[in-house]
Amino acid sequence: MSPHETSTHEPEITAPIDLCTPDGRLNPAAVGWSRTPLHRCNLRGWGRTKRWEYWCVATPTHLIAITVSDIDYMGLNSVYFLEYGGREFSKTSMIPFARGVRLPASLLDGDVAVRGAVTAEIVHEEGGTRLRARCVTPDGPLEADLLVALPPGHETLSVVIPWSERRFQYTSKHTARRAEGTVRIGGTAIDFAGWGVLDHGRGRWPYDTLWNWGAASGEADGHVVGLQFGGKWTAGTGMTENALCVDGRLTKIGEELEWTYSTSDYLAPWTLRTPGSDQVDLTFTPFHERADRTNAGLISTEGHQCFGHYSGVVRPDGGTPIQVDGLLGWAEQVHMRW
């Protein structure tokens, strides 16, 4: 197989396209995946529409996650900070009807901004994406200023998941993007030099959804490697959100992964593998679990996001197997009623 061939059966989108038809239903021609964001997310309707930006920047010692979201009847915005083996805190702001939450229709259409108990800005600039966030923590004010680089030609996974013509999701997942900057907490400045991961979502969702998500970025076997894996929510749709990014080149994986883990002990090792091929065979070993439960009327969530390290083997299209040893990332199970 040449480096430019792909093993997936899924259609590749290669030109800009509208996500929806004029009446707000899913455009059948938009179902597919792309190596760069190409979908125009012209969503219409109210009540089931979900829009969000989630960024996580992880270093060998700390991580910070910033979320800005508009789920029609609520804005949910948060900052989460973790010092491995030390401090952990989260600040969430719930805004009725998402008043004041500014999210562009599509990834490159504009910047993101929200003000309040959680203040965040996500700004596209030359060379990458600028992330700024502010909130109050038990240790004093938190201020983050980070730049996540996007080198020319760096490929990312964008994919449309089609549950039906009225329920569908466009997601753009970015891995293996180098990040640098500073997070200040009280009077302490923490140097953040690591990797940024993006989850950009636009769609119309069913009320009750269960999903897995796993991601990791770093250097492995002489390569820069990004892992992007999903599960459960895509089953039966004909599309997956599984991909490898190796030295900036994307390998789309059309198989649903086999996820094996314990729901009674999320800190026990997980395994992720492609059951019909040798493209993915990994063990994920967590060192920290972020358990999150919310019950706020219409919104009910239960999430178990585990941070840890991936080890094993991945095989990109057109390449030799890559040995992964201790690649930093996460794996999660989330159940949402929203």
N, C-alpha and C positions, 0 to 999 in steps of 0.2 A: 504494500500500500504506500502510495506516495505521500509526502507530508501535507499535500493539499486535498487529499481525499478524506472522507469521513465515513465512519462505520454506521452512523445512525440512519434509520429509515425516515426520520422526521424531516419535513420540508424546511429548507433554509430560506429565510427572507433576505433579499439582497438590495432592496430599494425601499424608500420611504412608503408607508402605507397607513391608512386610517384603521384604528382598532375597531371602530363601530360604524355601522351603517347610519344613514341620516335619522332613522327612527330610534337609535340608541341600542339596537341589538348588535351582537357580535358579527363582525365582518368575516365571513368564512375564509376569505383570502388572507386574513391577518394571522391565521393559526399557523404557527411555525416558530422558528428560533433564528436569531441573528448574532453576528459577532461584534456588532456595535449597535447602540440604540437607534432604531429606525421607525418604531411605531409612534404614530400621533394619537395620543390617548384622548379622543374626542368623546368622553363619557357624557351621557345624559341620564336624567332620572334622579330620584332622591330616595333615601332610606336604606338602600343596600350598597351604595357606592362607598368604596374605601380607597383612600389615598394616603400614602406615607413615604417618608424617607427614614431609613435606619442606617446609621453609621456606627461601626465599632472599630476603634484603633487599639491594637494590642502590642505591647512591648514585652520583653522577657520578664518584667517585674510588675507591670500595671496594665490596666485597660480602662477605657472609657467608651460608653455607648451613648449616642444621642438619637432620640426619636422625635420626629415631628409628624403628626398624623391628623387626618380629618376623616371621621367615619360618618359624616352627614349630621347626625344628631349630637355628636360630641367631638371635641378636639382632645386628643390624648398625647401629651408631650412629656418627655422624661429625659433625665440624665442619670446614668448609672456609672459608678466608679468602683473599681476593685483593685486593691493592693494585695497581691498574692500572699496568703498567709497573714494578712493584716486587715487594714480598714476596708469596709464595704458600706456603701450607702447609695440610696436611690431617692430621687426627687421626681414626683409626678404631678403634673398640672392637668386637671380635667376642666374643659371649657365648654359650656353648653352651646350646642349648634356650631361649634368650632369658630366662634366669632373671633376675628383677628388672626386666624391661622392662614397664612399665605403659602399655597403650594401650587406650582405651575402644572399645567395639564400634562406635560411630558418632561422627560429628564433634562433636556437641554433648552427648554423654552424660557427658563428664567431661574431666579434665585428663590430660596426658601427663607421665611422669617416668621418668628413667633415671639410675642412679648408676654411677660407675666411672671409667675412664680418660677417658671422655666423660660429663659430667654435663649433663643438659638437662631443662628444664621448659617445657611449653607450657600456658599457663593462660588460660582464657576469663575475661575481666573486662569490666566495663561499658565500652563504647566500642570493644572490639576484643580482640586476643589478645596476651598477654604472652609473649615469648620470652626465656628465660635459658639460657645455656650456659657451661660451664667446661671447659678442658682445658689441657694443657701444650704450649707451642710452643718452637721453638729460641730465640725472643726473650723467653721468660718466660711466666708464666701468662696465658691468655686468659680474659677474663670479658665476656660479652655480656648486655646488658639492653635489650630493644627492645620497643616497643609498636606493633603493626600495627593501624591503625584499621579498623573496619567500620561505616561510616555507616548509619543506618537506611535501608532500601530498596535498598541496594547489592546488585546481582544478581551471582550467581556461577554457574559451570557445574558441575552434577553430572550424571553420565551412567553408565549401565550398559552394558558391552560384553559381549555374549553369544557366546562361542565355542561353548558347548554347555550342556546342563543341568547338567553337572558342572564346567565350567571357565568362569569369568566374572569380571568385575572391575567394582567400583563405584569411581569416582574423582570427587573434588570438587576442581575447579581454581578458584583465586581469583586474580584479577589486579587491578591498579589500586587497591590498598589502600595508602594513605600510611603510612609508617613513620618512627619517630624513636626515638632512644636513643643508647647509648654502647657501644662495644667498647673494652675496655682490654687492651693487650698489654704485659706488663712494667709499666713506669712511664708508658706513653703512653696517653692517652685519645683516641679517634677519634670524632668526632661523626658519627652515622649518621642522616641525614635523606634519605629516598628513598622507595622503593616495595617492598612486600612481595608475594610470590607464594607460594601454597600448593598443594602436591600432596598430597592426602589420599587414600590408597588402601586398599581392603578387598576381597579376592577370593580366588579359587582358580585358580591359574595353571598353564598347561602348563610343562613343564620348560625348553623352549627357546623363547625369544622375542626378536624384533628389533623395535625401535621408533624412531620419531622423536618428539621433543618440542621445541616452540618456544614461547616466552613473552616478553612485553615489556609494560612499563607506563610511562606518562608523559603529558606534555601534547603535543598535536599539533593544529594547525589550529584552535586555540581550544577544544579539547575535552580531557577526561581520557580516555585510551584505554588499554585493556588488550587484548593479543593472546593467544589461547590456541589452539595448533595441535598436532595429533598426526598420526601416520602409521604405516603398515605394520602395526602390531599390531591395528588396527581393521578392516583391509580385509576385505570379504566378510561382515561381521557385520550390516550394515544400520544401524549406528550409528557416529558419529564423535565425537571430543572437540574439535571445532573451534568456536570462538566468538569474537565481538568483544564487548567491554564498553565502551560509550561513555557517558560521564557517568553511570555506574552502571546503565545499561540493557543487558541482554544481547541479542545477536543470535546465535541458534544457526545454525550452518552445517552442512547435511546432506551436502555434497559432500566426498569425499576430496580432499585437496589434492594437487597435483603438486609434489613436492619434487625439486629439481635441485641436486646438489652433487657435489664430487669426494671419493671415498674415499681418494684418494692425496694430497690436499692439502685438509684440512678448513678451513684458513684462507683458501682461495679463496672468493669470494662465492657464496652460496646464493640460489636463487630459490624462492619459494613462491607458488602461484597456484591459484585454483579454475578447473579446465579448462572447466567448463560455464557459468560466469557471470563477472561482473565484481566479485564481492564481495571478492576478495583478489588483489592483484598487487603483490608485495613482493620487494625484494632485501635480503638480510641480509649485512652485511659484518663479519666477525669481526675482533677485535683480539687475542684470546687463546684458546688451546685448552687445556682441561683433559683430558689423556689419562689414562685409568684402566684398568689391567689387573689382574685378580685371578684366581688359580688356586689354590683351596683345597679340593681334593677334590670334594665335591658342587657347590660353587659356582665358577662360572667366568664372569667378566665382561670385556667390552671396551667402554669408553665413550669417546666423543669429544664433550665438551660445549664448545661454542664460545660465548664472550661477545662481543657486538658490538652493532651498530645496524641497525635496520630502517628502510627508506625505500621509498616507493611510495604505493599507494592502497588503502584499504579502504572498503567501502560497507555501512553498517549498514542493517537493515530500517527502512523508513519514513523514511530520511534521505538527505542528499546525500553524495556521495563526500568522504572525509576524506584530506587529504594528510598522509602520515607522513614525517617527515624526521629521521632520527637517533634513533629511539626505542630506548632501551637495553633489552637483553634477551639471550636466548641461543637457540641451536638445537643439537640433539644427535642423534647416532645411538648407540644402546646395544644390545649383544647380550648377553643374559643366559642362562646355563644355571644354574638354581637350583631 
